[in-house]
Amino acid sequence: MQVIGIKRAVKHSPNHINNDATIFQMVADLLKERGAVLTTYHEHEFLKSEHKTDTFKDTRLIFSMSRNPEVLSRLQSIQKTYGQQIAMLNSPDGIEHCFRSNITRILLNSNIATAPSLIIPTQGYDRKDLQKLDQGHGLWLKRGDFHAIIKEDVVFAGNPEEATELLAAFKARNIAEVVASSHLAGDLIKFYGVSGTDFFHWLYPYEKGHYKYKEFEAINGETKHFKFNQSALRALADKTAVAAQVPIYGGDAVIDASGNIAIIDFNDWPSFAPCRKQAAAAIYQLLTQAIDSATQKQTTSLFQPKTAFNQSTNGQKAVPASTARTATVVAMQEHADRNKQRPKPVHNNKAADK
């Protein structure tokens, strides 16, 4: 059983370089203990390696933390060639879905509670849009084409006039669009999950010291521990995971004084720093399930016909032999099928985080 792992580049791990490397290695070690023949790559090594037609014929799993668009494109090509015979977690499409503009569209189009948001160009925008989003509490501007790589990729504007100046700064950095969102008053929480397992963890980041930029604490305000339904939080997080096709995930949410929950950020494979031991075990569980499923599909393609008869129709209807999937994969695929008309995910080959 051959497995490939691809690490995340340092520049895509702002303030989480060691944490990202640690969770990757913990999962890799668990797979090796199971007996996997594991090859790990840094992003540049994977891109430089020679991949011939039969290179991946014995590979059953590629697990990747990479967000590099070139790596994602290479993985999509492999996926097109081998289909479900190689499991990919997170999938390259799912990782692209978490680029800021893309995940914002998914949240809005899927009717998932989130902050009022607009994707606006950094040139030629309507200032009335900024005024609509201000709502007296200010607004956030976040680069749209990727994740946050540097501090200036996520900024707070106290009013539309400040937002105009900040948009000019984004434009000067050749960032074509940003996600502009209303600031939501309430308790900020971080959450982490692995679909298809029992693992889910949440915390108040400023109380536990798990945050990227401490200065945002003054903007978000003191944590007041508003009561909320924790099961509803997980259900909302899982719904987002299905919509984004990202089973290994993390994110941020705001709980208001009435206990309402809004997802304001969602990421593929975070560092899981406050809960990495439990997270690593859950990720390992998910990956081994994916390996078993991919192995079964490979066996089916080798030793069974491509179609099998549906016995309930007396053999009159041919259906794919590989239709048996886990509930999580089925849900993700069905959601993808329903949303084929969604705008194509942003590719930025110049941008190569949590």
C-alpha positions in Angstrom: 0.0 0.0 0.0 1.7 3.2 -1.2 0.8 6.6 0.3 2.0 10.0 -0.7 2.0 13.0 1.7 2.6 16.6 0.6 3.7 19.2 3.2 2.6 22.8 3.4 5.0 25.5 2.3 6.4 27.8 5.1 5.0 30.9 3.5 1.5 29.4 3.7 1.8 28.8 7.4 1.8 32.4 8.9 2.6 32.0 12.6 1.9 28.3 12.4 5.0 26.9 10.7 5.9 24.4 13.5 2.3 23.6 14.3 1.5 22.7 10.6 4.6 20.6 10.4 3.8 18.8 13.6 0.3 17.7 12.7 1.5 16.5 9.3 4.3 14.4 10.9 2.0 12.9 13.5 -0.4 11.7 10.9 2.5 10.4 8.7 3.9 8.5 11.7 0.5 6.8 12.4 0.2 5.7 8.7 3.7 4.3 8.8 2.9 2.3 12.0 0.0 0.8 10.0 2.4 -0.4 7.4 2.0 2.2 4.7 4.8 2.6 2.3 5.0 6.4 2.7 6.7 9.0 0.6 6.5 12.6 1.7 7.3 15.7 -0.3 7.8 19.3 0.2 5.9 21.3 -2.4 8.9 22.0 -4.6 10.0 18.4 -4.5 6.6 17.2 -5.6 6.5 19.6 -8.5 10.1 18.7 -9.6 9.5 14.9 -9.3 9.0 12.9 -12.5 5.5 11.6 -12.7 5.0 9.1 -15.5 1.8 7.5 -16.5 2.2 4.5 -14.2 3.9 6.3 -11.3 0.7 6.2 -9.2 -0.6 2.8 -10.2 0.1 1.4 -6.7 -0.8 4.6 -4.8 -4.0 4.4 -2.8 -3.9 7.7 -0.9 -2.5 11.2 -1.3 -2.9 13.4 1.7 -1.9 17.0 1.2 -1.7 20.2 3.2 -0.4 22.1 0.2 -2.3 25.2 -1.0 0.1 25.9 -3.8 -2.0 26.3 -7.0 0.6 24.5 -9.1 0.5 21.5 -6.7 -3.3 21.6 -6.8 -3.3 21.6 -10.6 -0.9 18.6 -10.6 -3.2 16.7 -8.2 -6.2 17.5 -10.3 -4.5 16.0 -13.3 -3.6 12.8 -11.3 -7.2 12.7 -10.0 -8.5 12.9 -13.6 -6.3 10.0 -14.6 -6.9 7.6 -11.7 -10.3 8.7 -10.5 -11.5 7.1 -7.2 -8.6 4.5 -7.3 -6.6 7.2 -5.4 -8.2 8.9 -2.4 -7.1 12.5 -2.0 -7.7 14.3 1.3 -8.3 17.1 1.3 -9.0 17.0 -2.4 -7.5 19.7 -4.6 -10.9 21.0 -5.5 -11.8 21.3 -1.8 -8.6 23.1 -1.0 -9.4 25.6 -3.8 -12.9 26.0 -2.4 -11.3 27.5 0.8 -9.6 30.4 -1.0 -11.3 33.4 0.5 -13.6 34.5 -2.3 -14.6 30.9 -3.1 -15.5 30.0 0.5 -17.5 33.2 0.8 -19.5 32.3 -2.3 -20.1 28.8 -0.9 -21.3 30.1 2.5 -23.7 32.6 0.8 -25.0 30.2 -1.9 -25.5 27.4 0.6 -27.5 29.6 3.0 -25.0 29.0 5.8 -25.1 31.7 8.5 -22.2 34.1 8.0 -21.4 37.8 8.2 -23.0 40.0 5.5 -20.4 40.0 2.8 -19.6 41.2 -0.7 -16.8 40.3 -3.1 -15.7 43.6 -4.5 -13.0 44.6 -7.0 -10.2 46.8 -5.7 -10.8 49.2 -8.6 -14.1 50.4 -9.9 -16.1 49.4 -6.9 -19.3 51.2 -5.6 -18.7 53.0 -2.4 -22.3 52.4 -1.4 -21.4 48.7 -1.0 -19.0 49.7 1.8 -21.6 51.9 3.5 -24.1 49.0 3.4 -21.7 46.7 5.1 -20.5 49.2 7.8 -23.6 48.9 10.0 -21.9 51.1 12.6 -19.4 48.5 13.7 -16.8 48.7 10.9 -15.9 46.1 8.4 -13.3 43.6 7.5 -11.4 43.4 4.2 -9.7 40.2 3.3 -7.7 39.3 0.1 -10.0 37.3 -2.1 -7.7 35.3 -4.3 -6.1 33.1 -1.6 -5.6 32.7 2.1 -4.0 35.2 4.4 -0.2 35.0 3.9 0.8 38.2 5.6 -0.8 40.5 8.2 -2.0 43.0 5.6 -4.1 40.3 3.9 -6.8 40.7 6.6 -7.5 44.3 7.8 -10.2 46.1 9.8 -11.7 49.4 8.6 -13.5 51.4 11.2 -15.6 53.2 8.6 -16.1 53.3 4.8 -13.4 56.0 4.4 -10.8 53.8 6.0 -12.0 51.0 3.8 -11.3 53.1 0.7 -7.7 53.7 1.8 -7.2 50.0 2.5 -8.7 48.9 -0.8 -6.1 51.2 -2.5 -3.4 49.4 -0.6 -4.7 46.0 -1.8 -4.8 47.3 -5.4 -1.2 48.5 -5.1 -0.2 44.9 -4.2 -2.0 43.7 -7.4 -4.8 42.0 -5.5 -7.8 42.3 -7.8 -10.6 41.6 -5.4 -11.3 41.4 -1.7 -14.0 40.0 0.5 -15.7 42.8 2.5 -17.7 41.7 5.5 -19.6 43.4 8.3 -18.0 43.2 11.7 -20.2 41.0 13.9 -20.3 41.7 17.6 -20.1 38.7 19.9 -17.8 36.0 21.1 -15.2 34.7 18.7 -14.6 31.0 18.8 -12.3 28.6 16.8 -13.4 25.2 15.9 -11.8 22.1 14.4 -13.3 18.9 12.9 -12.8 15.8 10.9 -15.9 14.6 9.0 -16.9 11.0 9.4 -15.4 10.7 12.9 -16.4 11.7 16.5 -13.8 14.4 16.6 -14.8 18.0 17.0 -13.2 20.7 19.2 -13.9 24.3 19.9 -12.4 27.0 22.1 -12.2 30.8 22.8 -8.9 31.6 21.1 -7.9 34.7 23.1 -8.3 32.8 26.4 -6.2 29.9 25.2 -3.6 31.9 23.3 -4.5 30.4 19.9 -4.7 33.3 17.5 -2.6 34.8 14.7 -2.7 38.5 15.5 -3.3 39.6 19.1 -4.2 43.2 18.1 -7.5 41.8 16.7 -8.6 41.1 20.2 -9.3 44.8 20.9 -11.5 44.9 17.8 -13.4 41.7 18.6 -13.9 42.7 22.2 -13.9 40.8 25.5 -15.2 37.3 25.5 -18.5 37.2 27.3 -19.3 33.5 27.1 -22.7 33.9 25.5 -24.7 30.7 25.8 -25.2 28.7 22.5 -26.1 25.3 21.2 -22.8 23.4 20.8 -24.5 20.7 18.7 -25.8 23.4 16.4 -22.2 24.7 16.0 -21.0 21.3 15.0 -23.9 20.8 12.6 -23.2 24.1 11.0 -19.4 23.3 10.7 -20.2 19.9 9.2 -22.6 21.5 6.7 -19.9 23.9 5.6 -17.4 21.0 5.3 -19.9 19.2 3.0 -20.5 22.3 0.9 -16.8 23.0 0.5 -15.9 19.3 0.1 -13.3 19.6 2.9 -13.6 16.8 5.5 -10.4 17.9 7.4 -11.2 21.4 8.5 -11.1 24.3 10.9 -12.7 27.8 11.1 -13.9 30.7 13.1 -17.4 31.6 14.2 -19.1 34.4 16.1 -21.7 33.8 18.8 -24.0 36.8 19.4 -25.8 37.7 22.6 -28.8 35.6 21.5 -26.8 32.5 20.9 -26.9 32.8 17.1 -23.9 31.3 15.3 -22.2 32.7 12.2 -19.3 31.1 10.4 -16.8 33.8 9.4 -13.9 31.8 8.3 -13.3 28.2 7.1 -10.0 26.5 6.3 -8.7 23.2 4.9 -6.5 21.2 7.2 -5.6 23.7 9.9 -2.8 23.2 12.4 -5.1 21.7 15.1 -2.5 23.2 17.6 -4.8 23.1 20.7 -6.0 19.5 20.1 -3.5 17.9 17.8 -3.2 14.5 19.5 -6.9 13.8 19.2 -7.1 15.4 15.7 -4.2 13.3 14.4 -6.0 10.1 15.5 -9.2 11.3 13.8 -7.4 12.2 10.6 -5.7 8.8 10.6 -9.1 7.2 11.0 -10.5 9.1 8.1 -7.4 8.4 5.9 -7.5 4.7 6.6 -11.2 4.6 5.7 -10.3 6.3 2.4 -7.5 3.9 1.7 -9.8 0.9 2.2 -12.4 2.5 -0.1 -9.8 3.2 -2.8 -8.4 -0.3 -2.5 -11.8 -1.7 -2.9 -12.4 0.4 -6.0 -9.1 -0.7 -7.5 -10.0 -4.4 -6.9 -13.4 -3.8 -8.5 -11.8 -2.2 -11.6 -9.4 -5.1 -12.0 -11.6 -8.1 -11.4 -15.2 -7.0 -12.0 -17.0 -5.5 -15.0 -17.4 -1.8 -15.1 -21.2 -2.1 -14.6 -23.2 -4.3 -12.4 -26.9 -5.3 -12.7 -29.4 -3.8 -10.3 -31.1 -6.9 -9.0 -34.2 -5.0 -8.0 -35.0 -4.4 -11.7 -34.3 -8.0 -12.7 -31.1 -7.1 -14.4 -32.6 -4.6 -16.8 -30.8 -1.5 -15.5 -27.0 -1.3 -15.5 -25.5 0.8 -12.8 -21.8 1.6 -11.9 -20.3 -1.1 -9.8 -18.5 1.5 -7.6 -21.6 3.2 -6.3 -21.1 2.1 -2.7 -19.6 4.9 -0.8 -19.5 6.2 2.7 -22.3 8.7 3.7 -19.8 11.5 3.9 -18.4 11.1 0.4 -21.9 10.7 -1.0 -23.1 13.9 0.6 -20.1 15.8 -0.7 -20.5 14.4 -4.2 -24.2 15.1 -4.3 -23.6 18.7 -3.2 -20.9 19.1 -5.9 -23.3 17.8 -8.5 -26.0 20.2 -7.5 -23.5 23.2 -7.7 -21.8 22.6 -11.0 -22.9 26.0 -12.1 -21.1 27.7 -9.2 -18.4 30.2 -10.5 -15.1 28.5 -11.2 -12.7 28.6 -8.2 -10.1 31.3 -8.3 -6.7 30.2 -9.5 -3.8 32.5 -8.7 -0.5 31.2 -10.0 1.3 34.1 -8.5 0.4 33.1 -5.0 2.0 30.0 -4.4 -1.9 29.7 5.8 -4.2 28.7 8.1 
